[in-house]
Amino acid sequence: MRNPMFRSLSLALVAVAVTPAAFGRTTVGATDATPPAATVRAAVDPGPVRVNQIGYATGADKIATVVAAATAPLKWQLTDGESRTVASGTTRVVGADKASGDHVHQADFSHATGQGVRRLTVAGVGTSGPFTVTREPLYPDLGREAMQYFYFHRMGTPVEAEYLQSAAHAHAALHPGDKSVPCYKNWCDKDSGSGADGKEQRLNVAGSWADAGDFGIYPVNHAISAWALLNLYERRPQAYPDGSLSVPERANGLPDLLDEVAYGSRFMSGMLPKSGLASHKVHNHDWSAFPVKDIAAENALPRSAMPPSTNATYAVARTNAQLSRVLRKFDAEKASALWASAEDAWQRAEARPDVDHPQTGDGSDAEGGGDYPDTQNSDDRYAAAAELCLTAEQRADGSAGDYRTVVTGSPHYGEIDAFDWGRVAAAGSLSLLTVPNSLPAADLSRMRESLRTVADSLVATQRGEGYPALISGATPYPWGSNSAVVNRMVLLGTAYDLTRDRAHLKAMHRAMDYLLGTNAMGISYVTGYGAHRETDLHDRLAWGQYPATPYPGGWLSGGPNSADISDPVTPTGRPAAKSYAGPGTAPSAWSSKENTINWNAPLVWVATYLKSTAPDLTSR
C-alpha cells in the first residue's frame, strides 16, 4: 500500500482479554495502576473449535470451523448455559484449507433453536468458548465505538477526555501547525510559477484525521474513508443523528456522523495550492517516534506538503462534492463553498490528467510517510465525475450534463467490483445506485444486476473456504486483508438493500464471524470484542502510551498479509491466513497489525448496517 516503513498489517496470536461474561464486550475505564500494555499480553491458544466469540443471530447461518485431522465426520453437541444439550449433529469434513494450511471440519448448527449462552463441543477435539444466540443486535455499540476511532485520531485540536472511552486517552492537539505548511522543496511555486514576490507558498491543511497509526494525511486514502461514512449516511441518514456520538459538535443541529466527516475533511481543500494539482500528501520529513509520548516534540518535527498528483486532485473533488451534497440541507453556505472547491479541483485534474506522485527515494519526497502509489487515474476520474454529477443534479447546476457525459463515457461506467483506496470505480457506481439521479433506467438496472452477480460470487467464495473469509485462499492475502473483507461486506449489504436476497445478508454475518474469531488465528481482529482478541495495534499514539489502559474498543486490525511483508516480525513462509504478527509486536508489525481510517470507516458501515438489519434474521 504505502512505504514499507510503517504501512501494513500482520496476523497476531492475540492476547487474553476476558470480558465480564467471558465472551462479550469489555467496557474499559481509566486506570493508572496497570503496567504498560506491552507487558501484559500473552499468547493464547484459542482451541480448535473456532466460533464467533460474540455470538450469532437466531436466523443466521451458524457454522463453526473445527481444526481436526480426522478424515471422517465428528459428532458435536451444542449446550446451553446450564450444560444441557440443545442440538447435536456431525461435522462436514472440509479437508485441507489452502488459506490456512489447516485440516478442518465445519459444524453447522444453524437449525438449533432458542436463545442464550451456548458452547459447542466436538467429540475428541474440544469445546469452544461461550457465545450467545440472540434475536437482538449482536454488536449494538460497535458502530458507535468504531466511529470514536476518528475522534481519537483528530489532528489540529485537543482530544478531550469527555468524548473518549477512557479518560486516559485524552491528548493535546497534534500538528496544530498544519494551518501553514511549506511545500517540500518549494514545489508549489515551481509548479504554479508563483512566488516571484519572494514569499513561498504555504498550505492550510488544518482539520484532519491521522491516517494510519502515524500523522500523515493523504487525500486518496481520506477520500475512500470519507466515502464509506458518507455513503452510510446517504443510505441510512437516521443512523447517527445529532447528539448520538461523543463529539464536541453534538447538539449543533447536524447529524454527528456528518460533524465527524466534516472535521476530518477540512484539510482537503487546503491541499490545493494557488494553481495546479493538489499535494499528494502531507507528513513529517522523518518517521515519528514509536510510541509518541511527547506531543510537543512531535509537533516540532519538520513537516511539508509533498509534490502533487492527479488522483489526489480527483480525490479532493469527489470528497468535497459528496460532502457538499449531504450538508446542503443543513448548511447551504458551507455546501456552496465545498461545491466550488470540488469544481475547482475537477478542473485542475482535467487540465493535467496523468501526473503520478513520484516514489519515495528519488529525492522529490521526504521519507516520513507512505507513498500511496497509483498509476491509473481513469477510475479516480470516474468516481469523481459520479459524485460531481449527483451533486450538480441536486443543485440543479448547469454543469450536471457535462459530468453525466463523463460518467457514461467512462470505461468504468457501471463497474462493480472489489474496491480500496487505489481502486475506486466501484465507489462511484455504488453512489449512483444510492442517490436518485437521471441516468437511464436500463443502465441502473444493469448496475444492480452486476452488483447481484458480484454479491453471489462473494457468497460462493466464502462457501468454498474453510474459514468464512470473503477472500479466496487460492491467492495471497493482501496488505489490509481485513479491510478487503469489510469492503466486500459493503458490497453484500448494498446488494441486500437492492435484492433482499437473504444469502447476501447471511454472508455478511459469516464474514463478521471471521473477523470475530472464526479464523485461522482464532482471535477477534476488533479491539474490545471477544475473549481472545487483538490488543496491540500499530499506532504511534495508542501503543504503550497510556498506563496499561487498553486500546479503545472498535478498532479493526489490518489482518494477515502474505503479499507484501516489509517488517521484521510479520512471519514469512506461512499460509496466507496465518501471516500475522504475534502479541506485543505492534511497533514492528506494520505489515499486519496497522490500523487505519480506511479499515475503520467500512467497519462503521458494516456494524451499523448489521444492527439496522437485525430484525431480518430473527427467525427461530
Phi, psi and omega in degrees: 000300184228196179312134178307328175290118173058053174208085171174194180220152174220154184275121182249141165289113195275165184280165176282133173209093190270131179280169181306325180260008179072359179214356185262207184264133175267131172260121185257142174245172181293145175209151175229024182249349186272147178292165181306145189306321185297341184267354185250008182265146176214145179295145182230135173273109183286352182090163187275353179259102190261123181228170167291116188292341177273310177151198187219145170288148185301324183261009180276167168289124182246098188227121176264151172256132185242122178274112184205140182280346184302141179261358177245155179303149181243147179283142175227156176226138174254124182243157180264190184293346177251020176066021176272140179285125180248348176195157178207166180175197178232152181285159169260127180281115176274319181095209184290124178263115187296322184297325187251337188082000180276151168266119191230158169241167170234133177252111183261108179246033180300331183283349183294138181256171176090171181233165175125189181287137180224155169225148179245124178246130177248125186304127177077002183241304181154186183234139178288168167289169180287149176212171181246152168242127189209155172273345181278162175304135183285329187231063189297334183255354189296318180299316180295317179292321177296328175293328180295339174308320186287322176296315178306324185261015174297143174242152177092000180211147175300141176259114195261148187302323187294345182255009187245159176294326178230129180299334181295344184271000177296146180207160179292165181299134174267131175048055173297341177290358178295351176290351177202092179246144178282163174268126186305125181055030173061033184294328182304312183289322178294323184287324186256352180078011179266182179093006181296338180280003179086357178261116180288141176295146171227146183255143175261101181242033179289147179090090185201176169249139170300131195288308193201072179074003175216202191236026173278155175232133192224115181304319185293323180280326176296320186300316182287331178289311178297322179301315182300317181289319180289326175296320175301315180298317183291335177272326183222074186296343179269004187296313183227076182289176180303130180090000185269341182243157177275085177224151182299336184274002182301149182068034175250007179089356180248136176309137185298327176302317180288326174304314183293315181293322179296320178296309184295341184262000183303323185293339190300311179297326180291347177287349179272120175286189182302324175207165180089192187280163178286147171302139180287334184186157173234129176198176180293162177283340176222158180296141179292164174298158174226111359274166173275116177248343180243095184294327177298319178293321177298315182293339181276352182291142176302140187210136184216163170274126183275168184304164193271172173208156177293317184291330174294324181290319173297327178296318176299316182298314187285324178294314182293326178294315181293317179295321176302319183296315185280335181275346192302320183283347180259325185210088185297326181293313178295320179300319180293321178295319178295320179297319179297320178293321179297315180294322178298312180299318178303311182298322178295316180294321179297329181286334181222078193280355186221046176259114180258146181291134180292150179286145176303137178119346180265005176092349181271357188222152174271163189275342194280025177205171180281166183272317191050059181286138181201113183257002175252120183252351184294326178288325177295320179296316180297313181297320178295316180299322179299313180294319179295321178298313181296320180288321178298320178295318178300322183274358186054040181277140182295345180280352186305318182297323179294316179293322179298322179296320177296317180300307186287339179268357182285144173296346180263004185306120179080006183293129175232118181197179175302145183223159173201193184298330183264349179231096194246005182302318182298328178298318176298315181294320179294326175296320179296332178272355182258318188257129178305139183204177186259016177296154180304136181303324180295324179293316179295324177296318178297322177297318179297319178294323177297318178297318177300316180299316179296316179298318178299322180291326176293319176301316180295319178300312182299318181293339180272357183259151176290323172251147192280048173288160174259021179241135179290133176287356179281350181237161176298152173278131185279167170305128183073043183299327178293330176290327175298322178295310184290327175296322177291329175295327175299318177298316180296318180295318178296321177298317180296321176304322187269332186251336187058027176277111185297340177299326180289319179291320179295325177294325175299316179297319180292326176294324175293325173305317179300313183293332187253021170140336180274067182216172187294336177271345179069025182236166168270128178275004180249121180301139176086358185235117177103154179289325178245098189223162176293132182233353177221114181250159182283090183216116186298330183273325186271329189284122174066004186283323189253159183288072176063018170288126184298161172305147173303153176286151174094018175259133182262127174284149181299322175100177182306143182216108177251001186265333190207070182269120181233008179251169185274356186240337173295123188292142175254162177075013177253163173302154187308313186285357178243013178274072187216135185284158184278175182294146178078007186256005191309321181303330182250010188248043183293340182284344183222338185248016177292150168243148183212163176297327182274359165275313189283331180298310177292335174297319175301313181304310186292313182297319179294320180295315181295325176293317183289334181260006182308320180298341181285347179234055182244023177290161179059000000 
